[in-house]
Amino acid sequence: MSAEILNLSDYRIDDGDDGEIDLVTAVDVAIRDLREILLYWGSDVARQRAEECELTLRRAFSGCVRTA
């Protein structure tokens, strides 16, 4: 019997109630997410991480555009 054990880091951004995140933090998290996605390419966990990564970047970009 074998099992696939995924050891993805468990970091999440606690961005409070306003839902905004600064762009620098979003890019930093996205870079780490993308490394893990590549390591576990094709798994459900990698797909979920990719979706979270996209959402984080969208929120950060949106926040920057509104304040510019």
PQR file of N, CA, C, O and H, with PARSE charges and radii, in Angstrom:
ATOM      1  N   MET A   1       0.836  -1.164   0.000 -0.4000 1.5000
ATOM      2  CA  MET A   1       0.000   0.000   0.000 -0.0000 2.0000
ATOM      3  C   MET A   1       0.892   1.243   0.000  0.5500 1.7000
ATOM      4  O   MET A   1       1.898   1.293   0.708 -0.5500 1.4000
ATOM      5  N   SER A   2       0.522   2.227  -0.785 -0.4000 1.5000
ATOM      6  CA  SER A   2       1.279   3.477  -0.808 -0.0000 2.0000
ATOM      7  C   SER A   2       0.310   4.650  -0.741  0.5500 1.7000
ATOM      8  O   SER A   2      -0.863   4.540  -1.098 -0.5500 1.4000
ATOM      9  H   SER A   2      -0.295   2.186  -1.360  0.4000 1.0000
ATOM     10  N   ALA A   3       0.825   5.742  -0.285 -0.4000 1.5000
ATOM     11  CA  ALA A   3       0.004   6.954  -0.177 -0.0000 2.0000
ATOM     12  C   ALA A   3       0.808   8.132  -0.689  0.5500 1.7000
ATOM     13  O   ALA A   3       2.026   8.200  -0.523 -0.5500 1.4000
ATOM     14  H   ALA A   3       1.778   5.831   0.005  0.4000 1.0000
ATOM     15  N   GLU A   4       0.114   9.038  -1.302 -0.4000 1.5000
ATOM     16  CA  GLU A   4       0.755  10.258  -1.761 -0.0000 2.0000
ATOM     17  C   GLU A   4       0.587  11.310  -0.664  0.5500 1.7000
ATOM     18  O   GLU A   4      -0.535  11.698  -0.342 -0.5500 1.4000
ATOM     19  H   GLU A   4      -0.875   8.983  -1.438  0.4000 1.0000
ATOM     20  N   ILE A   5       1.684  11.763  -0.102 -0.4000 1.5000
ATOM     21  CA  ILE A   5       1.642  12.752   0.969 -0.0000 2.0000
ATOM     22  C   ILE A   5       2.133  14.072   0.408  0.5500 1.7000
ATOM     23  O   ILE A   5       3.258  14.178  -0.080 -0.5500 1.4000
ATOM     24  H   ILE A   5       2.596  11.447  -0.364  0.4000 1.0000
ATOM     25  N   LEU A   6       1.286  15.061   0.484 -0.4000 1.5000
ATOM     26  CA  LEU A   6       1.625  16.387  -0.006 -0.0000 2.0000
ATOM     27  C   LEU A   6       1.958  17.272   1.175  0.5500 1.7000
ATOM     28  O   LEU A   6       1.152  17.425   2.092 -0.5500 1.4000
ATOM     29  H   LEU A   6       0.372  14.975   0.881  0.4000 1.0000
ATOM     30  N   ASN A   7       3.134  17.850   1.154 -0.4000 1.5000
ATOM     31  CA  ASN A   7       3.572  18.732   2.232 -0.0000 2.0000
ATOM     32  C   ASN A   7       3.625  20.173   1.752  0.5500 1.7000
ATOM     33  O   ASN A   7       4.691  20.788   1.728 -0.5500 1.4000
ATOM     34  H   ASN A   7       3.789  17.726   0.408  0.4000 1.0000
ATOM     35  N   LEU A   8       2.487  20.703   1.376 -0.4000 1.5000
ATOM     36  CA  LEU A   8       2.442  22.094   0.969 -0.0000 2.0000
ATOM     37  C   LEU A   8       2.451  22.962   2.219  0.5500 1.7000
ATOM     38  O   LEU A   8       1.822  22.624   3.222 -0.5500 1.4000
ATOM     39  H   LEU A   8       1.621  20.203   1.396  0.4000 1.0000
ATOM     40  N   SER A   9       3.153  24.061   2.159 -0.4000 1.5000
ATOM     41  CA  SER A   9       3.197  24.936   3.328 -0.0000 2.0000
ATOM     42  C   SER A   9       1.800  25.465   3.615  0.5500 1.7000
ATOM     43  O   SER A   9       0.983  25.640   2.710 -0.5500 1.4000
ATOM     44  H   SER A   9       3.665  24.336   1.345  0.4000 1.0000
ATOM     45  N   ASP A  10       1.550  25.711   4.864 -0.4000 1.5000
ATOM     46  CA  ASP A  10       0.220  26.122   5.275 -0.0000 2.0000
ATOM     47  C   ASP A  10       0.204  27.597   5.632  0.5500 1.7000
ATOM     48  O   ASP A  10      -0.203  27.964   6.735 -0.5500 1.4000
ATOM     49  H   ASP A  10       2.213  25.570   5.599  0.4000 1.0000
ATOM     50  N   TYR A  11       0.639  28.443   4.719 -0.4000 1.5000
ATOM     51  CA  TYR A  11       0.582  29.869   4.966 -0.0000 2.0000
ATOM     52  C   TYR A  11      -0.636  30.439   4.251  0.5500 1.7000
ATOM     53  O   TYR A  11      -0.954  30.064   3.123 -0.5500 1.4000
ATOM     54  H   TYR A  11       0.970  28.145   3.824  0.4000 1.0000
ATOM     55  N   ARG A  12      -1.280  31.321   4.915 -0.4000 1.5000
ATOM     56  CA  ARG A  12      -2.411  32.023   4.347 -0.0000 2.0000
ATOM     57  C   ARG A  12      -2.299  33.468   4.783  0.5500 1.7000
ATOM     58  O   ARG A  12      -1.681  33.778   5.802 -0.5500 1.4000
ATOM     59  H   ARG A  12      -1.021  31.625   5.832  0.4000 1.0000
ATOM     60  N   ILE A  13      -2.887  34.324   4.024 -0.4000 1.5000
ATOM     61  CA  ILE A  13      -2.842  35.744   4.342 -0.0000 2.0000
ATOM     62  C   ILE A  13      -4.111  36.109   5.082  0.5500 1.7000
ATOM     63  O   ILE A  13      -5.219  35.888   4.594 -0.5500 1.4000
ATOM     64  H   ILE A  13      -3.389  34.073   3.196  0.4000 1.0000
ATOM     65  N   ASP A  14      -3.935  36.672   6.267 -0.4000 1.5000
ATOM     66  CA  ASP A  14      -5.065  37.166   7.027 -0.0000 2.0000
ATOM     67  C   ASP A  14      -5.188  38.644   6.700  0.5500 1.7000
ATOM     68  O   ASP A  14      -4.497  39.484   7.278 -0.5500 1.4000
ATOM     69  H   ASP A  14      -3.035  36.852   6.663  0.4000 1.0000
ATOM     70  N   ASP A  15      -6.078  38.948   5.763 -0.4000 1.5000
ATOM     71  CA  ASP A  15      -6.163  40.326   5.284 -0.0000 2.0000
ATOM     72  C   ASP A  15      -7.315  41.104   5.900  0.5500 1.7000
ATOM     73  O   ASP A  15      -7.670  42.174   5.405 -0.5500 1.4000
ATOM     74  H   ASP A  15      -6.638  38.267   5.294  0.4000 1.0000
ATOM     75  N   GLY A  16      -7.895  40.590   6.958 -0.4000 1.5000
ATOM     76  CA  GLY A  16      -8.920  41.333   7.671 -0.0000 2.0000
ATOM     77  C   GLY A  16     -10.244  41.381   6.937  0.5500 1.7000
ATOM     78  O   GLY A  16     -10.482  40.639   5.984 -0.5500 1.4000
ATOM     79  H   GLY A  16      -7.606  39.721   7.360  0.4000 1.0000
ATOM     80  N   ASP A  17     -11.086  42.263   7.401 -0.4000 1.5000
ATOM     81  CA  ASP A  17     -12.443  42.355   6.868 -0.0000 2.0000
ATOM     82  C   ASP A  17     -12.530  43.103   5.548  0.5500 1.7000
ATOM     83  O   ASP A  17     -13.491  42.918   4.800 -0.5500 1.4000
ATOM     84  H   ASP A  17     -10.893  42.866   8.175  0.4000 1.0000
ATOM     85  N   ASP A  18     -11.550  43.941   5.248 -0.4000 1.5000
ATOM     86  CA  ASP A  18     -11.651  44.755   4.042 -0.0000 2.0000
ATOM     87  C   ASP A  18     -11.354  43.978   2.765  0.5500 1.7000
ATOM     88  O   ASP A  18     -11.680  44.451   1.676 -0.5500 1.4000
ATOM     89  H   ASP A  18     -10.770  44.091   5.856  0.4000 1.0000
ATOM     90  N   GLY A  19     -10.753  42.814   2.866 -0.4000 1.5000
ATOM     91  CA  GLY A  19     -10.506  41.983   1.698 -0.0000 2.0000
ATOM     92  C   GLY A  19      -9.377  42.465   0.810  0.5500 1.7000
ATOM     93  O   GLY A  19      -9.178  41.910  -0.270 -0.5500 1.4000
ATOM     94  H   GLY A  19     -10.489  42.430   3.751  0.4000 1.0000
ATOM     95  N   GLU A  20      -8.630  43.479   1.225 -0.4000 1.5000
ATOM     96  CA  GLU A  20      -7.543  43.997   0.409 -0.0000 2.0000
ATOM     97  C   GLU A  20      -6.207  43.461   0.900  0.5500 1.7000
ATOM     98  O   GLU A  20      -6.033  43.155   2.079 -0.5500 1.4000
ATOM     99  H   GLU A  20      -8.792  43.930   2.103  0.4000 1.0000
ATOM    100  N   ILE A  21      -5.281  43.357  -0.021 -0.4000 1.5000
ATOM    101  CA  ILE A  21      -3.929  42.896   0.282 -0.0000 2.0000
ATOM    102  C   ILE A  21      -2.973  43.737  -0.552  0.5500 1.7000
ATOM    103  O   ILE A  21      -3.285  44.085  -1.690 -0.5500 1.4000
ATOM    104  H   ILE A  21      -5.422  43.606  -0.979  0.4000 1.0000
ATOM    105  N   ASP A  22      -1.815  44.065   0.003 -0.4000 1.5000
ATOM    106  CA  ASP A  22      -0.893  44.888  -0.775 -0.0000 2.0000
ATOM    107  C   ASP A  22      -0.236  44.049  -1.872  0.5500 1.7000
ATOM    108  O   ASP A  22      -0.079  42.835  -1.742 -0.5500 1.4000
ATOM    109  H   ASP A  22      -1.561  43.783   0.928  0.4000 1.0000
ATOM    110  N   LEU A  23       0.133  44.714  -2.932 -0.4000 1.5000
ATOM    111  CA  LEU A  23       0.645  44.042  -4.121 -0.0000 2.0000
ATOM    112  C   LEU A  23       1.946  43.297  -3.859  0.5500 1.7000
ATOM    113  O   LEU A  23       2.136  42.197  -4.378 -0.5500 1.4000
ATOM    114  H   LEU A  23       0.005  45.701  -3.038  0.4000 1.0000
ATOM    115  N   VAL A  24       2.835  43.865  -3.076 -0.4000 1.5000
ATOM    116  CA  VAL A  24       4.121  43.213  -2.787 -0.0000 2.0000
ATOM    117  C   VAL A  24       3.898  41.882  -2.071  0.5500 1.7000
ATOM    118  O   VAL A  24       4.513  40.875  -2.422 -0.5500 1.4000
ATOM    119  H   VAL A  24       2.681  44.758  -2.655  0.4000 1.0000
ATOM    120  N   THR A  25       3.024  41.879  -1.071 -0.4000 1.5000
ATOM    121  CA  THR A  25       2.726  40.638  -0.350 -0.0000 2.0000
ATOM    122  C   THR A  25       2.083  39.624  -1.280  0.5500 1.7000
ATOM    123  O   THR A  25       2.425  38.442  -1.237 -0.5500 1.4000
ATOM    124  H   THR A  25       2.525  42.697  -0.786  0.4000 1.0000
ATOM    125  N   ALA A  26       1.157  40.067  -2.118 -0.4000 1.5000
ATOM    126  CA  ALA A  26       0.482  39.163  -3.048 -0.0000 2.0000
ATOM    127  C   ALA A  26       1.466  38.507  -4.008  0.5500 1.7000
ATOM    128  O   ALA A  26       1.364  37.310  -4.280 -0.5500 1.4000
ATOM    129  H   ALA A  26       0.878  41.027  -2.153  0.4000 1.0000
ATOM    130  N   VAL A  27       2.411  39.275  -4.518 -0.4000 1.5000
ATOM    131  CA  VAL A  27       3.407  38.711  -5.441 -0.0000 2.0000
ATOM    132  C   VAL A  27       4.309  37.725  -4.708  0.5500 1.7000
ATOM    133  O   VAL A  27       4.631  36.667  -5.247 -0.5500 1.4000
ATOM    134  H   VAL A  27       2.495  40.247  -4.296  0.4000 1.0000
ATOM    135  N   ASP A  28       4.717  38.054  -3.499 -0.4000 1.5000
ATOM    136  CA  ASP A  28       5.552  37.148  -2.711 -0.0000 2.0000
ATOM    137  C   ASP A  28       4.848  35.814  -2.485  0.5500 1.7000
ATOM    138  O   ASP A  28       5.438  34.752  -2.683 -0.5500 1.4000
ATOM    139  H   ASP A  28       4.455  38.914  -3.061  0.4000 1.0000
ATOM    140  N   VAL A  29       3.599  35.872  -2.074 -0.4000 1.5000
ATOM    141  CA  VAL A  29       2.828  34.649  -1.843 -0.0000 2.0000
ATOM    142  C   VAL A  29       2.619  33.892  -3.150  0.5500 1.7000
ATOM    143  O   VAL A  29       2.702  32.664  -3.167 -0.5500 1.4000
ATOM    144  H   VAL A  29       3.119  36.734  -1.913  0.4000 1.0000
ATOM    145  N   ALA A  30       2.354  34.597  -4.233 -0.4000 1.5000
ATOM    146  CA  ALA A  30       2.132  33.949  -5.524 -0.0000 2.0000
ATOM    147  C   ALA A  30       3.374  33.194  -5.999  0.5500 1.7000
ATOM    148  O   ALA A  30       3.262  32.105  -6.562 -0.5500 1.4000
ATOM    149  H   ALA A  30       2.287  35.594  -4.219  0.4000 1.0000
ATOM    150  N   ILE A  31       4.536  33.761  -5.777 -0.4000 1.5000
ATOM    151  CA  ILE A  31       5.778  33.090  -6.175 -0.0000 2.0000
ATOM    152  C   ILE A  31       5.919  31.771  -5.422  0.5500 1.7000
ATOM    153  O   ILE A  31       6.248  30.748  -6.023 -0.5500 1.4000
ATOM    154  H   ILE A  31       4.626  34.646  -5.320  0.4000 1.0000
ATOM    155  N   ARG A  32       5.676  31.785  -4.121 -0.4000 1.5000
ATOM    156  CA  ARG A  32       5.757  30.543  -3.334 -0.0000 2.0000
ATOM    157  C   ARG A  32       4.673  29.556  -3.765  0.5500 1.7000
ATOM    158  O   ARG A  32       4.927  28.357  -3.882 -0.5500 1.4000
ATOM    159  H   ARG A  32       5.409  32.616  -3.633  0.4000 1.0000
ATOM    160  N   ASP A  33       3.466  30.067  -4.001 -0.4000 1.5000
ATOM    161  CA  ASP A  33       2.384  29.194  -4.470 -0.0000 2.0000
ATOM    162  C   ASP A  33       2.760  28.513  -5.782  0.5500 1.7000
ATOM    163  O   ASP A  33       2.564  27.308  -5.943 -0.5500 1.4000
ATOM    164  H   ASP A  33       3.260  31.041  -3.907  0.4000 1.0000
ATOM    165  N   LEU A  34       3.294  29.282  -6.707 -0.4000 1.5000
ATOM    166  CA  LEU A  34       3.634  28.729  -8.023 -0.0000 2.0000
ATOM    167  C   LEU A  34       4.718  27.658  -7.941  0.5500 1.7000
ATOM    168  O   LEU A  34       4.677  26.680  -8.688 -0.5500 1.4000
ATOM    169  H   LEU A  34       3.453  30.261  -6.577  0.4000 1.0000
ATOM    170  N   ARG A  35       5.678  27.830  -7.050 -0.4000 1.5000
ATOM    171  CA  ARG A  35       6.686  26.784  -6.850 -0.0000 2.0000
ATOM    172  C   ARG A  35       6.032  25.481  -6.413  0.5500 1.7000
ATOM    173  O   ARG A  35       6.351  24.412  -6.932 -0.5500 1.4000
ATOM    174  H   ARG A  35       5.712  28.624  -6.444  0.4000 1.0000
ATOM    175  N   GLU A  36       5.110  25.577  -5.450 -0.4000 1.5000
ATOM    176  CA  GLU A  36       4.427  24.381  -4.959 -0.0000 2.0000
ATOM    177  C   GLU A  36       3.511  23.785  -6.016  0.5500 1.7000
ATOM    178  O   GLU A  36       3.407  22.564  -6.133 -0.5500 1.4000
ATOM    179  H   GLU A  36       4.851  26.446  -5.028  0.4000 1.0000
ATOM    180  N   ILE A  37       2.854  24.629  -6.774 -0.4000 1.5000
ATOM    181  CA  ILE A  37       1.980  24.141  -7.843 -0.0000 2.0000
ATOM    182  C   ILE A  37       2.786  23.315  -8.834  0.5500 1.7000
ATOM    183  O   ILE A  37       2.340  22.250  -9.262 -0.5500 1.4000
ATOM    184  H   ILE A  37       2.938  25.621  -6.678  0.4000 1.0000
ATOM    185  N   LEU A  38       3.956  23.790  -9.196 -0.4000 1.5000
ATOM    186  CA  LEU A  38       4.805  23.059 -10.137 -0.0000 2.0000
ATOM    187  C   LEU A  38       5.271  21.725  -9.561  0.5500 1.7000
ATOM    188  O   LEU A  38       5.376  20.737 -10.287 -0.5500 1.4000
ATOM    189  H   LEU A  38       4.318  24.655  -8.848  0.4000 1.0000
ATOM    190  N   LEU A  39       5.552  21.694  -8.258 -0.4000 1.5000
ATOM    191  CA  LEU A  39       5.981  20.444  -7.626 -0.0000 2.0000
ATOM    192  C   LEU A  39       4.880  19.390  -7.626  0.5500 1.7000
ATOM    193  O   LEU A  39       5.158  18.201  -7.777 -0.5500 1.4000
ATOM    194  H   LEU A  39       5.467  22.497  -7.668  0.4000 1.0000
ATOM    195  N   TYR A  40       3.635  19.822  -7.458 -0.4000 1.5000
ATOM    196  CA  TYR A  40       2.518  18.887  -7.332 -0.0000 2.0000
ATOM    197  C   TYR A  40       1.536  19.014  -8.490  0.5500 1.7000
ATOM    198  O   TYR A  40       0.331  18.813  -8.339 -0.5500 1.4000
ATOM    199  H   TYR A  40       3.410  20.788  -7.335  0.4000 1.0000
ATOM    200  N   TRP A  41       2.089  19.354  -9.649 -0.4000 1.5000
ATOM    201  CA  TRP A  41       1.304  19.575 -10.855 -0.0000 2.0000
ATOM    202  C   TRP A  41       0.337  18.417 -11.102  0.5500 1.7000
ATOM    203  O   TRP A  41       0.731  17.252 -11.038 -0.5500 1.4000
ATOM    204  H   TRP A  41       3.068  19.517  -9.772  0.4000 1.0000
ATOM    205  N   GLY A  42      -0.905  18.733 -11.379 -0.4000 1.5000
ATOM    206  CA  GLY A  42      -1.899  17.724 -11.702 -0.0000 2.0000
ATOM    207  C   GLY A  42      -2.725  17.247 -10.518  0.5500 1.7000
ATOM    208  O   GLY A  42      -3.724  16.552 -10.707 -0.5500 1.4000
ATOM    209  H   GLY A  42      -1.225  19.679 -11.431  0.4000 1.0000
ATOM    210  N   SER A  43      -2.330  17.604  -9.305 -0.4000 1.5000
ATOM    211  CA  SER A  43      -3.087  17.167  -8.133 -0.0000 2.0000
ATOM    212  C   SER A  43      -4.211  18.163  -7.835  0.5500 1.7000
ATOM    213  O   SER A  43      -4.181  19.308  -8.285 -0.5500 1.4000
ATOM    214  H   SER A  43      -1.519  18.168  -9.152  0.4000 1.0000
ATOM    215  N   ASP A  44      -5.189  17.706  -7.077 -0.4000 1.5000
ATOM    216  CA  ASP A  44      -6.281  18.582  -6.659 -0.0000 2.0000
ATOM    217  C   ASP A  44      -5.776  19.719  -5.779  0.5500 1.7000
ATOM    218  O   ASP A  44      -6.275  20.842  -5.851 -0.5500 1.4000
ATOM    219  H   ASP A  44      -5.213  16.775  -6.712  0.4000 1.0000
ATOM    220  N   VAL A  45      -4.791  19.419  -4.957 -0.4000 1.5000
ATOM    221  CA  VAL A  45      -4.231  20.441  -4.071 -0.0000 2.0000
ATOM    222  C   VAL A  45      -3.558  21.540  -4.896  0.5500 1.7000
ATOM    223  O   VAL A  45      -3.691  22.722  -4.579 -0.5500 1.4000
ATOM    224  H   VAL A  45      -4.386  18.507  -4.898  0.4000 1.0000
ATOM    225  N   ALA A  46      -2.846  21.162  -5.937 -0.4000 1.5000
ATOM    226  CA  ALA A  46      -2.181  22.154  -6.792 -0.0000 2.0000
ATOM    227  C   ALA A  46      -3.217  23.026  -7.497  0.5500 1.7000
ATOM    228  O   ALA A  46      -3.030  24.235  -7.636 -0.5500 1.4000
ATOM    229  H   ALA A  46      -2.737  20.202  -6.195  0.4000 1.0000
ATOM    230  N   ARG A  47      -4.294  22.414  -7.934 -0.4000 1.5000
ATOM    231  CA  ARG A  47      -5.358  23.186  -8.600 -0.0000 2.0000
ATOM    232  C   ARG A  47      -5.979  24.187  -7.624  0.5500 1.7000
ATOM    233  O   ARG A  47      -6.210  25.342  -7.981 -0.5500 1.4000
ATOM    234  H   ARG A  47      -4.446  21.432  -7.822  0.4000 1.0000
ATOM    235  N   GLN A  48      -6.243  23.750  -6.409 -0.4000 1.5000
ATOM    236  CA  GLN A  48      -6.816  24.643  -5.401 -0.0000 2.0000
ATOM    237  C   GLN A  48      -5.857  25.788  -5.097  0.5500 1.7000
ATOM    238  O   GLN A  48      -6.275  26.940  -4.981 -0.5500 1.4000
ATOM    239  H   GLN A  48      -6.055  22.812  -6.119  0.4000 1.0000
ATOM    240  N   ARG A  49      -4.578  25.469  -4.969 -0.4000 1.5000
ATOM    241  CA  ARG A  49      -3.582  26.509  -4.686 -0.0000 2.0000
ATOM    242  C   ARG A  49      -3.516  27.504  -5.845  0.5500 1.7000
ATOM    243  O   ARG A  49      -3.356  28.703  -5.614 -0.5500 1.4000
ATOM    244  H   ARG A  49      -4.239  24.533  -5.064  0.4000 1.0000
ATOM    245  N   ALA A  50      -3.635  27.032  -7.080 -0.4000 1.5000
ATOM    246  CA  ALA A  50      -3.619  27.927  -8.236 -0.0000 2.0000
ATOM    247  C   ALA A  50      -4.816  28.879  -8.212  0.5500 1.7000
ATOM    248  O   ALA A  50      -4.685  30.062  -8.524 -0.5500 1.4000
ATOM    249  H   ALA A  50      -3.765  26.059  -7.268  0.4000 1.0000
ATOM    250  N   GLU A  51      -5.968  28.357  -7.843 -0.4000 1.5000
ATOM    251  CA  GLU A  51      -7.156  29.202  -7.754 -0.0000 2.0000
ATOM    252  C   GLU A  51      -7.000  30.251  -6.656  0.5500 1.7000
ATOM    253  O   GLU A  51      -7.382  31.405  -6.849 -0.5500 1.4000
ATOM    254  H   GLU A  51      -6.074  27.395  -7.589  0.4000 1.0000
ATOM    255  N   GLU A  52      -6.445  29.865  -5.511 -0.4000 1.5000
ATOM    256  CA  GLU A  52      -6.207  30.803  -4.420 -0.0000 2.0000
ATOM    257  C   GLU A  52      -5.188  31.861  -4.828  0.5500 1.7000
ATOM    258  O   GLU A  52      -5.332  33.037  -4.494 -0.5500 1.4000
ATOM    259  H   GLU A  52      -6.135  28.927  -5.355  0.4000 1.0000
ATOM    260  N   CYS A  53      -4.173  31.438  -5.542 -0.4000 1.5000
ATOM    261  CA  CYS A  53      -3.129  32.348  -6.018 -0.0000 2.0000
ATOM    262  C   CYS A  53      -3.740  33.402  -6.949  0.5500 1.7000
ATOM    263  O   CYS A  53      -3.457  34.592  -6.817 -0.5500 1.4000
ATOM    264  H   CYS A  53      -4.057  30.483  -5.814  0.4000 1.0000
ATOM    265  N   GLU A  54      -4.574  32.959  -7.881 -0.4000 1.5000
ATOM    266  CA  GLU A  54      -5.221  33.892  -8.800 -0.0000 2.0000
ATOM    267  C   GLU A  54      -6.102  34.886  -8.040  0.5500 1.7000
ATOM    268  O   GLU A  54      -6.072  36.083  -8.328 -0.5500 1.4000
ATOM    269  H   GLU A  54      -4.805  31.992  -7.988  0.4000 1.0000
ATOM    270  N   LEU A  55      -6.874  34.408  -7.086 -0.4000 1.5000
ATOM    271  CA  LEU A  55      -7.748  35.286  -6.312 -0.0000 2.0000
ATOM    272  C   LEU A  55      -6.940  36.328  -5.541  0.5500 1.7000
ATOM    273  O   LEU A  55      -7.301  37.504  -5.513 -0.5500 1.4000
ATOM    274  H   LEU A  55      -6.898  33.436  -6.852  0.4000 1.0000
ATOM    275  N   THR A  56      -5.859  35.898  -4.922 -0.4000 1.5000
ATOM    276  CA  THR A  56      -5.004  36.821  -4.164 -0.0000 2.0000
ATOM    277  C   THR A  56      -4.451  37.917  -5.068  0.5500 1.7000
ATOM    278  O   THR A  56      -4.471  39.094  -4.710 -0.5500 1.4000
ATOM    279  H   THR A  56      -5.566  34.942  -4.944  0.4000 1.0000
ATOM    280  N   LEU A  57      -3.954  37.524  -6.247 -0.4000 1.5000
ATOM    281  CA  LEU A  57      -3.397  38.512  -7.174 -0.0000 2.0000
ATOM    282  C   LEU A  57      -4.472  39.454  -7.707  0.5500 1.7000
ATOM    283  O   LEU A  57      -4.228  40.651  -7.859 -0.5500 1.4000
ATOM    284  H   LEU A  57      -3.938  36.568  -6.539  0.4000 1.0000
ATOM    285  N   ARG A  58      -5.652  38.925  -7.989 -0.4000 1.5000
ATOM    286  CA  ARG A  58      -6.752  39.778  -8.465 -0.0000 2.0000
ATOM    287  C   ARG A  58      -7.139  40.819  -7.417  0.5500 1.7000
ATOM    288  O   ARG A  58      -7.337  41.990  -7.740 -0.5500 1.4000
ATOM    289  H   ARG A  58      -5.850  37.953  -7.866  0.4000 1.0000
ATOM    290  N   ARG A  59      -7.244  40.385  -6.164 -0.4000 1.5000
ATOM    291  CA  ARG A  59      -7.619  41.304  -5.085 -0.0000 2.0000
ATOM    292  C   ARG A  59      -6.561  42.378  -4.897  0.5500 1.7000
ATOM    293  O   ARG A  59      -6.889  43.551  -4.715 -0.5500 1.4000
ATOM    294  H   ARG A  59      -7.083  39.434  -5.902  0.4000 1.0000
ATOM    295  N   ALA A  60      -5.309  41.990  -4.940 -0.4000 1.5000
ATOM    296  CA  ALA A  60      -4.227  42.968  -4.770 -0.0000 2.0000
ATOM    297  C   ALA A  60      -4.213  43.963  -5.924  0.5500 1.7000
ATOM    298  O   ALA A  60      -4.062  45.166  -5.713 -0.5500 1.4000
ATOM    299  H   ALA A  60      -5.042  41.038  -5.087  0.4000 1.0000
ATOM    300  N   PHE A  61      -4.369  43.463  -7.133 -0.4000 1.5000
ATOM    301  CA  PHE A  61      -4.378  44.340  -8.301 -0.0000 2.0000
ATOM    302  C   PHE A  61      -5.549  45.304  -8.235  0.5500 1.7000
ATOM    303  O   PHE A  61      -5.394  46.498  -8.494 -0.5500 1.4000
ATOM    304  H   PHE A  61      -4.492  42.486  -7.305  0.4000 1.0000
ATOM    305  N   SER A  62      -6.706  44.793  -7.893 -0.4000 1.5000
ATOM    306  CA  SER A  62      -7.887  45.614  -7.777 -0.0000 2.0000
ATOM    307  C   SER A  62      -7.703  46.725  -6.742  0.5500 1.7000
ATOM    308  O   SER A  62      -8.105  47.867  -6.961 -0.5500 1.4000
ATOM    309  H   SER A  62      -6.832  43.823  -7.683  0.4000 1.0000
ATOM    310  N   GLY A  63      -7.084  46.368  -5.606 -0.4000 1.5000
ATOM    311  CA  GLY A  63      -6.816  47.365  -4.568 -0.0000 2.0000
ATOM    312  C   GLY A  63      -5.867  48.444  -5.036  0.5500 1.7000
ATOM    313  O   GLY A  63      -6.037  49.611  -4.684 -0.5500 1.4000
ATOM    314  H   GLY A  63      -6.757  45.440  -5.428  0.4000 1.0000
ATOM    315  N   CYS A  64      -4.870  48.077  -5.825 -0.4000 1.5000
ATOM    316  CA  CYS A  64      -3.908  49.055  -6.342 -0.0000 2.0000
ATOM    317  C   CYS A  64      -4.557  49.978  -7.360  0.5500 1.7000
ATOM    318  O   CYS A  64      -4.278  51.177  -7.386 -0.5500 1.4000
ATOM    319  H   CYS A  64      -4.732  47.129  -6.112  0.4000 1.0000
ATOM    320  N   VAL A  65      -5.412  49.427  -8.187 -0.4000 1.5000
ATOM    321  CA  VAL A  65      -6.068  50.233  -9.231 -0.0000 2.0000
ATOM    322  C   VAL A  65      -7.015  51.245  -8.598  0.5500 1.7000
ATOM    323  O   VAL A  65      -7.111  52.384  -9.055 -0.5500 1.4000
ATOM    324  H   VAL A  65      -5.639  48.453  -8.165  0.4000 1.0000
ATOM    325  N   ARG A  66      -7.715  50.829  -7.545 -0.4000 1.5000
ATOM    326  CA  ARG A  66      -8.662  51.746  -6.877 -0.0000 2.0000
ATOM    327  C   ARG A  66      -7.947  52.882  -6.168  0.5500 1.7000
ATOM    328  O   ARG A  66      -8.474  53.992  -6.095 -0.5500 1.4000
ATOM    329  H   ARG A  66      -7.638  49.904  -7.173  0.4000 1.0000
ATOM    330  N   THR A  67      -6.740  52.620  -5.637 -0.4000 1.5000
ATOM    331  CA  THR A  67      -6.034  53.658  -4.890 -0.0000 2.0000
ATOM    332  C   THR A  67      -5.163  54.532  -5.786  0.5500 1.7000
ATOM    333  O   THR A  67      -4.648  55.555  -5.336 -0.5500 1.4000
ATOM    334  H   THR A  67      -6.312  51.718  -5.697  0.4000 1.0000
ATOM    335  N   ALA A  68      -4.996  54.150  -7.020 -0.4000 1.5000
ATOM    336  CA  ALA A  68      -4.134  54.920  -7.935 -0.0000 2.0000
ATOM    337  C   ALA A  68      -4.844  56.100  -8.538  0.5500 1.7000
ATOM    338  O   ALA A  68      -4.254  56.841  -9.324 -0.5500 1.4000
ATOM    339  H   ALA A  68      -5.414  53.318  -7.385  0.4000 1.0000
TER
END
